[in-house]
Amino acid sequence: MMTGMSQKVILFFMLLILPAGMTSLMAEETSADTKKNQAFDTFYKGWQAQSDEKFEQAIDFYKRAAKDGSAAAQYHIGQLYEKGLGVKQDYSLALDWYMKVAQEGYVKAQVVLAEMYSLGKGVKQDYTKAFFWYLKAAEQGDLGSQVAIAQMYENAEGVKKSLVKSAQYYEQAVSLGSIEAKTSLALLYISNKEMDKHLEEGKRMLKASAREGEIQAQYYLAQFYLKGEVFKKDFERGSYWLERAAKKGYAKAQYEIGRMYIAQDGLDLDYDKAIYYLQKAAVQNYADAQYDLGLMYYEGMGIKEDKKMTYRYWSAASKLGDKDAKHNLEILCNSYPDVCK
């Protein structure tokens, strides 16, 4: 049996040992915190250098921070290699740096990898890999990735088509406040017979998105009203929403409302408004608008005849692949060679 004195001795030694162990643990934690702080400080110096466009300094700081475990530094190194800033552009090295931190759960890197594979940027286009990385980012709550996953399920890109799963991911994005996702979900419900039970919900959502100012919703709502599809045909409402989208800068809507003012397709003839909207669309490289403006200047339709302006607009449309503009441009230059110099 242990005596009182022996118990006191053992307890005394335990008290001596315990603080020593705790001290060691605290030292390790302090060391880790110090290393983490050093990595952040070095990364921040790199970020400042990059902001000042001192890219060679930036990559030096980033590589030092990366050695101390900075995921942000590794991501930025990938960016610099991808863009060829401070180093020779090298998509392969960019991919390697992105991959390192993406595998560790760094969302920004996961999104960039997904985009690279989706667009075939610096790598062979691979929708399956794009889907994989978008899914990783979506699972961490990345809004854009949730929308991308919804679109890939909807269009069967890199994954088997599933409108149900597409709707689920759109709903997640909507819950995070994405009005664009609300429009996409509404169109999914409206445009697919498989989703007929959600048709009325889709119509309500589309109207709500349009009222909230979402341009795509305004444009498609206009189309449905003008064509009498899904909604009862209503020219007044259709033209109202089309002009709303045009005023917010949607090129396709600007072109279509401009054409309506010329064709008197339910609107009174108004060349000033037509030219105004067509020019807005043309500035955004909308080829059809450029072609029509060229024709209006050629014929002096609602505007002073000006063959040089015709050349300007048809040249722009031709460069964008408009075959009619290219054909007419040849005729113009044969008839008025001085205009094309």
Secondary structure, DSSP 8 states (H G I E B T S, - for coil): ---HHHHHHHHHHHHHHHHHHHHHHHHHHHHHHHHHHHHHHHHHHHHHHHHTT-HHHHHHHHHHHHHTT-HHHHHHHHHHHHHTSSS---HHHHHHHHHHHHHTT-HHHHHHHHHHHHHTSSS---HHHHHHHHHHHHHTT-HHHHHHHHHHHHHTSSS---HHHHHHHHHHHHHTT-HHHHHHHHHHHHH-GGGGGGHHHHHHHHHHHHHTT-HHHHHHHHHHHHHTSSS---HHHHHHHHHHHHHTT-HHHHHHHHHHHHHTSSS---HHHHHHHHHHHHHTT-HHHHHHHHHHHHHTSSS---HHHHHHHHHHHHHTT-HHHHHHHHHHHHH-GGGG-
